[in-house]
Amino acid sequence: MKGKLVISACLAVLTLSSFGYYVFSHSSYPETAIIGEWKEVSWVYDRNNADEKVKQEIGTDERIDIANHLVIHEFENWIFMKDYRIKLHEQNGKEHLAKWHLKGRGRILTLLNDDGSTEVYSIESLKDNELVLHFETDVHARGIVKITLKKLN
Amino acid sequence: MLRRFSNSRTFLDNLRLGVFTALIAGMVNVASLVLFYSFTSNLTGHFAILSQEIADGKWFQMLVVLFWIILFFSGSFLSNNLIINSTKKNAFISHSIPMVLEIGCFVFVGIYGQFFYTETLTQTEILVSVLLFSMGLQNGLTASISNFQIKTTHLTGLTTDLAIHLSMLTKKEYRMNPQVVEKTKLMAAIMGAYVLGGTFSGMIIHYVQFQVFYFISVAMLGVLTYDFVKTYVPFFVNKKKHDTAIQLNIDKIQDSIKNTAMQKNRVLSESK
């Protein structure tokens, strides 16, 4: 009886470890998928009411207004590098370097700036050629802003 | 706190255990939320996420969440298994093994987080797994030894039960029932302790980061030591007294045997 119990316990530990190994050897998939250069294609308010769906484009001025505390409002191109650095840049040469990390099962993107400040974005969707980010703003009480980026390479 | 089992536990035993473990659960949950952006003391959200990942067809993310749920389950399973297989003699040891394992998990997360964590997704998910396993251990331990009176890692059921008990207390017949009153006090104390632990953790986490897990481990070790002293010191003190009394009695008996034998010898020699 005791022998059976020990064998069952060993089998359970072995199965759990194998499952864990399999899961974690593939869990970096979102980190692999995000590597590359992305270009912003839209900024919209994303608010869903029960009986209406309001989606409103955000203009350049308003973009500065709602995201002036974030580095991203100044840049349209994002390059995620393998060494967890991100380069945000404009065509005119202006650029900003930070560190990026994914957390919460790859649903949270954090940008760590050189001054120690951290910016947190929620990854709504990450596909091969499309990245959709959300961040919350209280400006005009509009709620959540949705940024869509397309992969360039 | 850990020695007594099931119905032999008093209200105070349960109150102490509930408050202490709720403090730990609150601290761990807020720490993991700040450090990993994931909850680790409750599973309801993870079940919802699991369903969402299945619906979205994100199989690897689904497997990660499934693994987390299985680890919490395994922790509770292991705790209860150790407890139901314990005997009266080794009850304290069996009850403290889940807590020792839990401390091991916290120390691992603390050391790994402080010295080796580079914030990769895999590392984050592994550390979250360890914390979920530890919370499973704790929930299994508290629920098992308190006869399912205490569950401290999630508050959904507790809030519902507290609301029900408070509504019961609006009637005089229930206010006169000490069991209902004690259960209400216990649940309110657990809820308060969870919030207190979470708030404290939230206040210090930005300064101490992963070292918060050392504080938790030290506190748990303190409770284990206190319980150990309460369990074994009276035993050893009584054993010493008991042994001395027995030795005295043995000495007395030996003396009387000696005296009797000497008297017999004297009588025999005189009669010869």
Boltz contact constraints between the chains, C-beta under 6 A:
constraints:
  - contact:
      token1: [A, 20]
      token2: [B, 67]
      max_distance: 6.0
  - contact:
      token1: [A, 23]
      token2: [B, 63]
      max_distance: 6.0
  - contact:
      token1: [A, 23]
      token2: [B, 64]
      max_distance: 6.0
  - contact:
      token1: [A, 23]
      token2: [B, 67]
      max_distance: 6.0
  - contact:
      token1: [A, 24]
      token2: [B, 122]
      max_distance: 6.0
  - contact:
      token1: [A, 26]
      token2: [B, 60]
      max_distance: 6.0
  - contact:
      token1: [A, 27]
      token2: [B, 64]
      max_distance: 6.0
  - contact:
      token1: [A, 27]
      token2: [B, 122]
      max_distance: 6.0
  - contact:
      token1: [A, 27]
      token2: [B, 125]
      max_distance: 6.0
  - contact:
      token1: [A, 28]
      token2: [B, 121]
      max_distance: 6.0
  - contact:
      token1: [A, 28]
      token2: [B, 122]
      max_distance: 6.0
  - contact:
      token1: [A, 29]
      token2: [B, 60]
      max_distance: 6.0
  - contact:
      token1: [A, 31]
      token2: [B, 121]
      max_distance: 6.0
  - contact:
      token1: [A, 101]
      token2: [B, 119]
      max_distance: 6.0
  - contact:
      token1: [A, 102]
      token2: [B, 121]
      max_distance: 6.0
  - contact:
      token1: [A, 103]
      token2: [B, 36]
      max_distance: 6.0
  - contact:
      token1: [A, 103]
      token2: [B, 37]
      max_distance: 6.0
  - contact:
      token1: [A, 103]
      token2: [B, 124]
      max_distance: 6.0
  - contact:
      token1: [A, 104]
      token2: [B, 37]
      max_distance: 6.0
  - contact:
      token1: [A, 104]
      token2: [B, 38]
      max_distance: 6.0
  - contact:
      token1: [A, 105]
      token2: [B, 61]
      max_distance: 6.0
  - contact:
      token1: [A, 105]
      token2: [B, 64]
      max_distance: 6.0
  - contact:
      token1: [A, 106]
      token2: [B, 121]
      max_distance: 6.0
  - contact:
      token1: [A, 108]
      token2: [B, 37]
      max_distance: 6.0
